[in-house]
Amino acid sequence: MAEDTYACAHCAGVYTKGWSDQEARAEYEATMPQAVERGDDEATVCEDCYQAILEWAARTGLQL
């Protein structure tokens, strides 16, 4: 896999990175500080899967 691509851990699609790894990490830490604090497992997902996961979490009351 090229350095500027990633595979979504949910749908397995291969995508071109839109952010640097550092920018993505900063976004994760800013939007999900509880997960960072708990040391939750991490995975890289595409935008469509990310939105679907957030919707699922909201419907089920899961705190991310």
N, C-alpha and C positions, 0 to 999 in steps of 0.2 A: 504494500500500500504506500502511496506517495506521502511525503511528509506533510503536504497541505490537505490531506483527506483524513476522514475518520469513518469508522463503521458504527452505526447506531446499535447500541446494546439491546434495543427493544425490537426493531423491525429488521435489523441486519443490513439495511441499505447503506451504501457508501456515498458520502457527501464531501464536498469541498468545504474546508473550514472557513467560517466567516469571521472568526475571531482568533487571536493568538491564544495559546494555552493559558498564558498569564491572565488575559482578559476574561476568558471563560471561567477560570478559577476565582477571580475577583467577583464576577457576577454570582457564582454559586455561593460564595461566602456571604455576599450582601443579601441575597434573597432567601437563603436557607440557613441562617446562623444556628438554629436549633440542631439541625442535622450535622453541621460541622462540630458543634459542641459535644454531641453524643458520639461522634466518630462513626456515623452511619456509613455503610458501604456506599461507594460512588460508582457511577457509570455515565458514559457519554451517550446522549440520545439526540436525535434530530429534533428540529423545532416542532414538527407535527406530533411526534410521540411525546415530547415535553408538554405540549398543550393538552394532549389527551390524558396524560398522567395527572396534570394539575386539575383537570375537570373531574377525573375519577376521585382524586383525593378530596375535593370539595364535596362531591356527592356522598362520599362515605364518611366524612368527618375526620379523615386522617390528617394529623398535624405533621407537615413536612418540615 
